[in-house]
């Protein structure tokens, strides 16, 4: 379930930051890092799968944004 949540979070983050997706495997990895970053940033227990997805997506967006700063 963690991989599915990470995949969806990475996919959503790629869509939110248009043009910054990294393909299927890259989105899964970004989503997993996003889950960790989102959990660290918000320091809260997300209730239910939707809450976890929301926190993971926000974390993945932050992670993609930071990556784009180094990519320039």
N, C-alpha and C positions, 0 to 999 in steps of 0.2 A: 504494500500500500504506500510505503514511503517513496518508492521509485515512481509510482504513478503520480503522486502528489508533486514530486520534484519535476517530472516531465511536464505536467500541466502548468505548473508555476513558471518554468522556463519558457514554455511556449507563450504564455500570456505576457511575460516580461518582454519577449522578443516582439510581440505585437504592439505593446504599449510604447516601447522605444523602437519605432519603425526602422527597419533596415539594420538592426544590430543583433539579429539572431545568428546562431552559430550552428545551425543544422540540428538534426535529431539528437545525436549523442551529446553535442555541445549544450543543447537546451536542457537535457537531463542533468548534466553536470552543473550547469548554472542554477537550475532549480534546486538541486541539493545544497549547493553553497548558499543559495538564497534562503533556504529554510534555516540553515544555521545562522546566517547573518540576521535574518528577520527575528529569530528567536532571541538573539543577543541584543539587538537594537531595542526591541519592545519589552523584553524581559517579562513576558506574561505567558500564561497558559491559555492557548487558544482552545476554546471548547468546540469539539466536533471537527469533522473533516473540512467543512467550509472555512472555519476560523483558521485552521492550519494552512489551508490553501491561500487564504488572504495574506497571512503573515509571510508565507514562503514567497508569494508573488512580489510583495513589497520588498523583501530582502533581495530577490533576484533582480528587480529593477535597480536597486541601489548598487548591486554588484556589477551589473552591466554598465551603469553610468560610470562607476569607478574605472572599469576596464576601458571604456571609451576615452577617458582622460589620458591613459597611458598609451593608447593606440595612435594618438596624434603625433 
